């Protein structure tokens, strides 16, 4: 009998009271991976995706620019320079005649060719015009509320600093691109917020309730997805009253983009909920009397929130491109609002583009942001995949 008791395996019995917040397994030392939450595991896997991390840093830099566009832009985006219509980009130099001078530009001399009817700008390389930093220059209303005149970079005294050239009215293109960042990037965030809310609501109902609710929502999604996207955007944008203020037009465009983008997200939510609603913890919550809305909001959706975030990052570029396309065609945002699409509207004239190719400069931030969102979305999707 003693031999039998001696050979019997010894089981650890924890006499401590039950603690539902305890993460360590009873009687054993768990590793960091065992103790990590799903969010932490996703972050660890995401850090290994170097391209996605670099894309995330680029997007952080762009969005950090939004609150301070008035400070960073060297000129007021609406200021006209009558003597510098279609001025080509100016170069910034550091050295002059073999010595370090610091950032400076050379002035332009303007002449008009009466034979070709073209403006010609010659650079005076004998004159140095140093740039100014953390300076006072043109006044502006910060966020439309605080009057100030502080700038990060200012043009030289009695000089110019057109790093990306000017447009047909002599407005600095770089300042207009910086100012357009606020509108173009905010459209994507506001639009995805509308799409996210609708997708979670309808997808959650269809996936958890099923039955006739699922059938009705699926038929609605199929109808919306069968409509041609761009013509529908154009029709709805053209329906906006022409006497609306720029702010109302902005919210109208974002609402249109959000209302037409939610079906894809709703289907993803539905498919996930169909799989998760049969799990034991959902049955336990139902037996404990939890309401359907609580089960969806507190138990089901958080279990695949990382997938939803990855889907959202892949949807934002389509909204930015949608606003850019509508504004380029003249049916989206309109002047005096400045966005990347409004700026590209200036490049519709093929002759102007051939003579003044710097008018296509607003394409660069659009391409960079869209690619960054796509790389970030790919990294988040791979990191959130439990089988990756």
C-alpha positions as CSV (number, residue, x, y, z in Angstrom):
1,X,0.0,0.0,0.0
2,X,2.8,2.3,0.8
3,X,4.5,1.5,-2.5
4,X,1.3,2.4,-4.3
5,X,1.0,5.7,-2.5
6,X,4.6,6.4,-3.2
7,X,4.3,5.8,-7.0
8,X,1.1,7.8,-7.3
9,X,1.8,11.1,-9.1
10,X,1.7,14.2,-6.9
11,X,-0.8,16.8,-8.1
12,X,-0.5,20.4,-7.1
13,X,-3.4,21.8,-5.2
14,X,-3.7,25.6,-4.9
15,X,-5.5,26.6,-1.7
16,X,-5.7,30.3,-2.7
17,X,-9.1,31.7,-3.5
18,X,-10.2,31.8,-7.1
19,X,-9.0,35.0,-8.9
20,X,-10.6,35.5,-12.4
21,X,-8.0,38.1,-13.2
22,X,-5.1,35.7,-12.7
23,X,-3.1,35.0,-15.9
24,X,-0.4,32.6,-14.7
25,X,-1.3,28.8,-15.0
26,X,-1.6,27.2,-11.6
27,X,1.5,25.4,-10.3
28,X,3.8,26.4,-13.2
29,X,5.9,29.2,-14.4
30,X,4.5,30.6,-17.7
31,X,6.6,32.3,-20.3
32,X,6.0,35.8,-21.6
33,X,4.2,34.5,-24.7
34,X,1.8,32.5,-22.5
35,X,1.0,35.5,-20.5
36,X,0.7,37.9,-23.4
37,X,-2.7,39.2,-24.6
38,X,-3.7,38.9,-28.2
39,X,-3.0,42.6,-28.7
40,X,0.6,42.2,-27.4
41,X,1.1,39.1,-29.6
42,X,-0.1,41.1,-32.6
43,X,2.3,44.0,-31.8
44,X,5.2,41.6,-31.5
45,X,4.5,40.1,-34.9
46,X,3.8,43.5,-36.4
47,X,7.2,44.8,-35.3
48,X,8.9,42.1,-37.4
49,X,7.3,43.5,-40.6
50,X,9.8,46.3,-41.3
51,X,8.0,47.7,-44.4
52,X,4.8,48.0,-42.4
53,X,6.6,49.7,-39.5
54,X,8.2,52.2,-41.9
55,X,4.8,52.8,-43.5
56,X,3.3,53.4,-40.1
57,X,6.0,56.0,-39.3
58,X,5.3,57.8,-42.6
59,X,1.6,57.9,-41.8
60,X,2.3,59.2,-38.3
61,X,4.4,62.0,-39.8
62,X,1.6,62.9,-42.2
63,X,-1.1,62.9,-39.6
64,X,1.2,64.8,-37.1
65,X,1.3,67.5,-39.8
66,X,-2.5,68.1,-39.7
67,X,-2.8,70.3,-36.6
68,X,0.1,72.5,-37.6
69,X,-0.3,73.1,-41.4
70,X,-0.6,76.9,-40.9
71,X,2.7,76.9,-39.0
72,X,4.6,74.7,-41.4
73,X,3.3,76.3,-44.7
74,X,5.7,79.1,-45.7
75,X,2.9,81.1,-47.4
76,X,-0.8,81.5,-47.0
77,X,-2.3,79.0,-49.5
78,X,-4.6,81.7,-50.9
79,X,-1.9,84.4,-51.3
80,X,-1.3,85.4,-55.0
81,X,2.1,86.5,-56.3
82,X,1.2,88.4,-59.5
83,X,4.8,88.6,-60.6
84,X,5.4,84.9,-60.4
85,X,2.7,83.2,-62.4
86,X,3.6,79.6,-63.2
87,X,7.0,80.1,-61.6
88,X,9.2,76.9,-61.7
89,X,10.4,75.3,-58.5
90,X,13.3,77.0,-56.7
91,X,16.3,75.1,-55.4
92,X,17.6,75.3,-51.9
93,X,21.4,75.6,-51.6
94,X,23.9,75.3,-48.7
95,X,27.2,76.4,-50.3
96,X,28.0,79.6,-52.2
97,X,31.4,80.1,-53.9
98,X,33.0,77.3,-51.8
99,X,31.8,78.5,-48.3
100,X,28.9,77.3,-46.2
101,X,26.1,79.9,-46.2
102,X,23.2,77.8,-45.0
103,X,19.9,77.2,-46.6
104,X,19.3,79.9,-49.2
105,X,17.7,80.5,-52.6
106,X,18.6,82.5,-55.6
107,X,16.1,85.1,-56.9
108,X,14.2,84.9,-60.1
109,X,14.2,87.4,-63.0
110,X,11.1,87.4,-65.1
111,X,10.9,88.0,-68.8
112,X,8.0,87.5,-71.3
113,X,8.8,86.0,-74.7
114,X,6.5,87.8,-77.2
115,X,7.3,85.2,-79.9
116,X,6.2,82.1,-77.9
117,X,3.9,83.9,-75.4
118,X,5.6,82.1,-72.6
119,X,7.0,83.4,-69.3
120,X,10.7,82.8,-68.8
121,X,12.4,82.9,-65.4
122,X,16.2,83.2,-65.1
123,X,18.0,82.5,-61.9
124,X,20.3,85.2,-60.5
125,X,23.1,83.0,-59.0
126,X,25.1,86.0,-57.8
127,X,22.6,86.9,-55.1
128,X,22.1,84.9,-51.9
129,X,18.8,85.0,-50.1
130,X,19.0,83.1,-46.8
131,X,15.9,81.3,-45.5
132,X,14.5,82.2,-42.1
133,X,13.5,79.7,-39.4
134,X,11.1,80.0,-36.4
135,X,10.2,83.5,-37.7
136,X,7.3,85.9,-37.9
137,X,5.8,86.6,-41.3
138,X,2.3,86.6,-42.7
139,X,-0.5,86.5,-40.1
140,X,-3.0,83.8,-40.1
141,X,-5.8,82.4,-37.8
142,X,-4.6,79.1,-36.3
143,X,-7.4,76.6,-36.6
144,X,-9.5,79.7,-37.5
145,X,-9.5,80.9,-33.9
146,X,-6.1,82.2,-32.8
147,X,-4.5,85.1,-34.7
148,X,-0.7,84.6,-34.9
149,X,2.1,85.0,-37.4
150,X,4.6,82.3,-36.3
151,X,6.1,80.1,-39.0
152,X,8.5,77.2,-39.0
153,X,10.2,78.4,-42.2
154,X,9.8,81.8,-43.8
155,X,10.9,83.0,-47.3
156,X,13.9,85.3,-47.4
157,X,13.4,89.0,-46.7
158,X,12.4,90.6,-50.0
159,X,12.8,87.2,-51.7
160,X,10.8,84.1,-52.6
161,X,10.8,80.4,-51.7
162,X,8.7,78.5,-54.2
163,X,10.1,75.0,-53.6
164,X,7.5,73.3,-55.8
165,X,6.7,76.3,-58.0
166,X,3.5,78.3,-58.4
167,X,0.2,77.8,-60.2
168,X,-1.7,80.0,-62.7
169,X,-2.6,82.6,-60.0
170,X,0.9,82.7,-58.5
171,X,0.0,80.7,-55.4
172,X,2.8,78.7,-53.7
173,X,2.2,75.0,-54.6
174,X,4.0,73.6,-51.6
175,X,2.0,75.7,-49.1
176,X,-1.2,74.5,-50.8
177,X,-0.2,70.9,-50.7
178,X,0.6,71.2,-47.0
179,X,-2.8,72.9,-46.3
180,X,-4.6,70.2,-48.4
181,X,-3.2,67.5,-46.2
182,X,-5.7,68.4,-43.4
183,X,-8.7,67.9,-45.6
184,X,-7.6,64.9,-47.7
185,X,-6.4,62.8,-44.8
186,X,-9.4,63.8,-42.5
187,X,-11.8,62.7,-45.2
188,X,-10.4,59.1,-44.9
189,X,-10.7,59.0,-41.1
190,X,-14.3,60.5,-41.0
191,X,-15.4,58.3,-43.8
192,X,-14.0,55.1,-42.3
193,X,-15.7,56.0,-39.0
194,X,-19.1,56.1,-40.7
195,X,-18.3,52.9,-42.6
196,X,-17.0,51.2,-39.5
197,X,-20.1,52.0,-37.5
198,X,-22.5,50.8,-40.2
199,X,-20.4,47.7,-41.0
200,X,-20.3,46.6,-37.3
201,X,-24.0,47.3,-36.8
202,X,-25.4,45.5,-39.9
203,X,-22.7,42.8,-39.9
204,X,-23.2,42.1,-36.2
205,X,-27.0,41.7,-36.7
206,X,-26.7,39.5,-39.7
207,X,-24.0,37.3,-38.2
208,X,-25.5,36.8,-34.7
209,X,-29.2,36.8,-35.3
210,X,-29.2,35.0,-38.7
211,X,-32.6,34.0,-40.2
212,X,-34.7,36.7,-42.0
213,X,-32.5,39.5,-40.6
214,X,-29.5,38.0,-42.3
215,X,-31.4,37.5,-45.6
216,X,-32.6,41.1,-45.6
217,X,-29.1,42.6,-44.9
218,X,-27.4,40.3,-47.4
219,X,-29.9,41.4,-50.1
220,X,-29.2,45.0,-49.3
221,X,-25.5,44.5,-49.5
222,X,-25.8,42.7,-52.8
223,X,-27.9,45.6,-54.2
224,X,-25.3,48.2,-53.1
225,X,-22.4,46.2,-54.4
226,X,-24.1,45.6,-57.8
227,X,-24.2,49.4,-58.4
228,X,-21.2,50.9,-60.4
229,X,-19.2,52.7,-57.7
230,X,-17.8,55.7,-59.6
231,X,-21.0,56.7,-61.4
232,X,-22.9,56.4,-58.1
233,X,-20.3,58.6,-56.4
234,X,-20.6,61.2,-59.2
235,X,-24.4,61.1,-59.1
236,X,-24.6,61.6,-55.3
237,X,-21.9,64.3,-55.3
238,X,-23.7,66.2,-58.1
239,X,-26.8,66.1,-56.0
240,X,-25.2,68.2,-53.3
241,X,-26.7,71.7,-53.3
242,X,-24.3,74.2,-55.0
243,X,-25.0,76.8,-52.4
244,X,-23.7,74.7,-49.5
245,X,-20.7,76.0,-47.6
246,X,-17.3,74.2,-47.9
247,X,-17.8,72.6,-44.5
248,X,-21.2,71.1,-45.5
249,X,-19.8,69.9,-48.8
250,X,-16.9,68.3,-46.8
251,X,-19.3,66.4,-44.5
252,X,-21.5,65.5,-47.5
253,X,-18.6,63.9,-49.4
254,X,-17.4,62.0,-46.3
255,X,-21.0,60.8,-45.6
256,X,-21.3,59.6,-49.2
257,X,-17.9,57.7,-49.1
258,X,-18.8,56.1,-45.7
259,X,-22.3,55.1,-46.8
260,X,-21.0,53.3,-49.9
261,X,-18.0,51.5,-48.3
262,X,-19.7,49.6,-45.4
263,X,-20.9,46.5,-47.3
264,X,-17.5,44.9,-47.5
265,X,-16.8,45.3,-43.8
266,X,-20.3,44.1,-42.9
267,X,-19.7,40.8,-44.8
268,X,-16.4,40.3,-43.0
269,X,-18.1,40.9,-39.6
270,X,-20.9,38.6,-40.5
271,X,-18.6,35.7,-41.5
272,X,-16.6,36.0,-38.3
273,X,-19.7,36.1,-36.1
274,X,-21.2,33.1,-37.8
275,X,-18.1,31.2,-36.6
276,X,-17.8,32.7,-33.2
277,X,-21.4,32.5,-32.1
278,X,-21.1,28.8,-31.6
279,X,-18.2,29.1,-29.1
280,X,-18.7,27.9,-25.6
281,X,-18.1,31.3,-24.0
282,X,-21.0,32.7,-26.1
283,X,-23.3,29.9,-24.9
284,X,-22.2,30.6,-21.3
285,X,-23.0,34.3,-21.7
286,X,-26.4,33.5,-23.1
287,X,-27.2,31.1,-20.2
288,X,-26.1,33.8,-17.7
289,X,-28.8,36.1,-19.2
290,X,-26.6,38.5,-21.3
291,X,-28.5,40.5,-23.9
292,X,-27.7,40.1,-27.6
293,X,-26.3,43.6,-27.8
294,X,-23.9,42.9,-24.9
295,X,-22.8,39.5,-26.4
296,X,-22.0,41.2,-29.7
297,X,-20.3,44.3,-28.3
298,X,-18.4,42.7,-25.3
299,X,-17.7,39.2,-26.4
300,X,-17.8,38.7,-30.1
301,X,-16.5,41.9,-31.8
302,X,-13.4,42.3,-29.4
303,X,-12.3,38.8,-30.4
304,X,-11.6,39.8,-34.0
305,X,-11.0,43.6,-33.5
306,X,-7.4,43.2,-34.8
307,X,-8.8,41.9,-38.1
308,X,-11.2,44.9,-38.3
309,X,-8.4,47.4,-37.7
310,X,-6.5,45.8,-40.6
311,X,-9.5,46.0,-42.8
312,X,-10.0,49.7,-41.9
313,X,-6.4,50.6,-42.8
314,X,-7.0,49.0,-46.2
315,X,-10.3,50.9,-46.7
316,X,-8.9,54.4,-45.9
317,X,-6.9,54.7,-49.1
318,X,-10.0,54.0,-51.2
319,X,-11.7,56.9,-49.5
320,X,-8.8,59.2,-50.0
321,X,-8.7,58.2,-53.7
322,X,-12.5,58.7,-53.9
323,X,-12.3,62.3,-52.6
324,X,-9.3,63.0,-54.9
325,X,-11.2,61.6,-57.9
326,X,-14.4,63.6,-57.2
327,X,-12.5,66.8,-56.5
328,X,-10.4,66.3,-59.7
329,X,-13.6,66.0,-61.7
330,X,-15.0,69.1,-60.1
331,X,-17.8,67.2,-58.3
332,X,-16.2,66.9,-54.8
333,X,-14.7,69.6,-52.7
334,X,-14.5,73.0,-54.3
335,X,-12.4,76.2,-53.8
336,X,-11.7,77.9,-51.5
337,X,-11.3,74.5,-49.8
338,X,-7.9,73.2,-50.5
339,X,-7.4,69.4,-50.9
340,X,-5.1,67.3,-53.0
341,X,-7.9,66.6,-55.4
342,X,-8.7,70.3,-55.8
343,X,-5.1,70.9,-56.5
344,X,-5.0,68.2,-59.2
345,X,-8.0,69.9,-60.8
346,X,-5.6,72.6,-61.8
347,X,-3.7,69.9,-63.9
348,X,-6.7,69.0,-66.1
349,X,-5.3,71.2,-68.9
350,X,-2.9,69.0,-70.8
351,X,-1.2,72.0,-72.3
352,X,-0.6,73.5,-68.9
353,X,0.9,70.2,-67.7
354,X,3.2,70.0,-70.7
355,X,4.5,73.5,-70.1
356,X,4.3,73.4,-66.3
357,X,4.8,69.8,-65.1
358,X,5.2,70.8,-61.4
359,X,1.4,71.2,-61.3
360,X,1.3,67.4,-61.0
361,X,3.2,67.6,-57.6
362,X,0.0,66.9,-55.6
363,X,0.1,63.3,-57.0
364,X,3.2,62.5,-54.9
365,X,1.6,62.8,-51.4
366,X,-1.5,60.8,-52.7
367,X,0.8,58.0,-53.9
368,X,2.9,58.0,-50.8
369,X,-0.1,57.9,-48.4
370,X,-2.0,55.3,-50.3
371,X,1.0,53.0,-50.6
372,X,1.8,53.5,-46.9
373,X,-1.8,52.6,-45.9
374,X,-1.6,49.5,-48.1
375,X,1.7,48.3,-46.6
376,X,0.5,49.1,-43.1
377,X,-2.7,47.1,-43.7
378,X,-0.8,44.1,-45.1
379,X,1.4,44.1,-42.0
380,X,-1.5,44.4,-39.6
381,X,-3.4,41.6,-41.4
382,X,-0.4,39.3,-41.2
383,X,0.2,40.1,-37.6
384,X,-3.5,39.5,-36.7
385,X,-3.6,36.2,-38.5
386,X,-3.3,33.5,-35.7
387,X,-2.1,30.9,-38.3
388,X,0.6,33.2,-39.8
